[in-house]
Amino acid sequence: MVVITVSGPPGSGKSTVAIRLANELGLRHVSAGQIFRKLAADKGLDLLQLSLIAEKDHTIDKEVDSITLEEAKKGNVVLEGHITGWVVPQADLKIYLNAPLTIRAQRIAMRESIPFLKALEQTRIREMSEKMRYREIYGYNLDCLNNFDLVLDTSKWELKPMLDLIVMAVKGSLLFLRGENTLRK
């Protein structure tokens, strides 16, 4: 059973990479962001509104993370979300994606069909909210990436070569975990 996490801030390319990685490897894909979006929609809220409510009501994040952990236990999955690499420390491979804020805001503006400045401001607020919440709830420092196996700046890569690199890292990691590491022989 394989568990891979793809983490990173909004607009870093997590969803694009996680979906393609899951397809390439024949694994399930579960998005913590989609779980959070569904909770927001069920409450008649947008992401920013639910993020601000979640600052005071920690049961929201705990529910998303509990669902994420349950999916990890089932195995054969690529889990994607801002903090999945922290939430699922036993994952076989933990990947962190990032890009400069302005590039991420441009991606979000295009994806959500909103003006760039609105995307930039919402992203800043959301990130501050999430950093504060995750530190308060779990003690996570989202600026410390020591627990990740692979960290990439997606602004410096074309999608296909980046996916090729990630697939190669996943396959190499799985060989190592199975004791088939040629460096030891």
C-alpha positions in Angstrom: 0.0 0.0 0.0 1.4 3.4 -1.1 0.6 6.8 0.5 2.0 9.9 -1.1 1.3 13.5 0.1 1.5 16.6 -2.1 1.5 19.7 0.1 2.0 23.4 -0.4 0.3 26.8 -0.3 -2.7 27.8 -2.5 -1.8 28.2 -6.2 1.4 26.1 -5.9 0.2 23.5 -8.3 -0.7 20.8 -5.8 -3.9 19.7 -7.5 -2.5 19.6 -11.0 0.5 17.6 -9.8 -1.4 15.3 -7.4 -4.1 14.4 -10.0 -1.6 13.7 -12.7 0.6 11.7 -10.3 -2.3 9.6 -9.1 -3.3 8.9 -12.8 0.3 8.0 -13.7 0.7 5.6 -10.8 -2.8 4.2 -10.8 -3.6 5.5 -7.4 -6.6 7.2 -5.9 -6.5 11.0 -5.5 -8.0 12.7 -2.4 -7.9 16.5 -2.0 -8.1 18.1 1.5 -8.9 21.3 -0.3 -11.9 19.8 -2.0 -13.1 18.5 1.4 -12.7 22.0 2.8 -14.5 23.5 -0.2 -17.4 21.1 0.2 -17.7 22.0 3.9 -17.8 25.7 2.9 -20.4 25.1 0.2 -22.5 23.1 2.6 -22.5 26.1 4.9 -23.2 28.6 2.1 -19.7 30.2 2.6 -16.7 30.8 0.4 -13.2 29.6 1.2 -12.1 32.8 2.9 -15.2 33.0 5.0 -14.8 29.4 6.3 -11.0 30.0 6.9 -11.8 32.9 9.1 -14.5 30.9 11.0 -12.0 28.0 11.3 -9.6 30.4 13.2 -12.1 30.1 16.2 -13.7 26.7 15.4 -10.9 24.2 15.2 -13.4 21.3 14.6 -13.5 22.4 11.0 -9.8 21.7 10.4 -9.9 18.6 12.6 -12.7 17.2 10.5 -10.8 17.7 7.2 -7.7 16.2 8.7 -9.6 13.2 10.2 -11.0 12.4 6.7 -7.5 12.8 5.2 -6.1 10.3 7.8 -8.8 7.8 7.1 -8.0 7.9 3.4 -4.3 7.4 4.2 -5.2 4.3 6.2 -6.9 2.8 3.1 -3.6 3.2 1.2 -2.9 3.5 -2.6 -3.6 7.2 -2.6 -2.1 10.5 -3.4 -3.3 12.9 -0.7 -3.2 16.6 -1.6 -3.6 19.6 0.6 -1.8 22.4 2.3 -0.7 20.4 5.3 -1.1 16.7 4.3 2.7 16.2 4.7 2.4 17.1 8.4 -1.0 15.4 8.9 0.2 12.1 7.5 3.8 11.7 8.7 3.9 8.0 7.9 3.4 8.7 4.1 5.9 6.8 1.9 6.8 10.0 0.1 6.1 13.6 1.1 6.3 16.3 -1.6 6.1 20.0 -1.0 5.4 22.4 -3.9 5.7 26.2 -3.8 6.1 29.2 -6.0 6.4 32.9 -5.4 3.2 34.6 -4.1 2.6 36.7 -7.2 2.8 33.7 -9.5 0.5 31.7 -7.2 -2.0 34.6 -7.1 -1.9 34.8 -10.9 -2.8 31.1 -11.1 -5.6 31.5 -8.6 -7.0 34.6 -10.4 -7.1 32.6 -13.7 -8.5 29.5 -12.1 -11.3 31.3 -10.2 -11.8 34.1 -12.8 -11.2 36.9 -10.4 -9.0 40.0 -10.6 -5.3 39.5 -9.8 -5.3 42.0 -6.8 -8.3 40.3 -5.3 -6.6 36.9 -5.6 -3.4 38.3 -4.1 -5.2 39.8 -1.1 -7.3 36.7 -0.5 -4.3 34.5 -0.7 -2.3 36.6 1.8 -5.2 36.6 4.2 -5.9 32.8 3.8 -2.2 32.0 4.2 -1.9 34.0 7.4 -5.0 32.4 8.7 -3.8 28.9 7.9 -0.3 29.4 9.4 -1.9 30.7 12.6 -4.5 28.0 12.8 -2.1 25.1 12.1 0.4 26.3 14.6 -2.3 26.8 17.2 -4.1 23.5 16.6 -1.2 21.2 15.9 2.0 23.1 16.6 3.0 22.9 12.9 5.5 25.5 11.6 4.6 25.7 7.9 7.9 27.4 7.2 9.8 24.4 8.3 10.0 21.8 5.5 12.4 19.3 7.1 9.9 16.5 7.0 9.5 16.6 3.2 11.3 14.2 0.9 11.1 16.4 -2.1 10.6 20.2 -2.3 10.1 22.0 -5.7 9.5 25.5 -6.8 6.8 25.0 -9.5 7.6 28.3 -11.1 10.9 26.9 -12.4 9.5 23.8 -14.1 7.4 22.9 -17.1 4.7 20.4 -15.9 5.9 17.3 -17.8 9.5 17.3 -16.7 8.4 18.1 -13.2 6.0 15.2 -13.2 8.7 12.9 -14.7 11.0 13.9 -11.8 8.3 13.3 -9.2 7.4 9.9 -10.7 11.1 8.9 -10.7 11.4 10.0 -7.0 8.3 8.0 -6.1 9.5 4.9 -7.8 13.0 5.3 -6.3 11.6 5.8 -2.8 9.4 2.7 -3.1 12.3 0.6 -4.2 14.3 1.9 -1.2 11.5 1.2 1.2 11.2 -2.4 -0.2 14.9 -2.9 0.4 15.8 -2.9 -3.2 18.2 0.1 -2.9 21.1 -0.5 -5.3 23.3 1.9 -3.3 23.5 -0.5 -0.4 24.7 -3.4 -2.6 
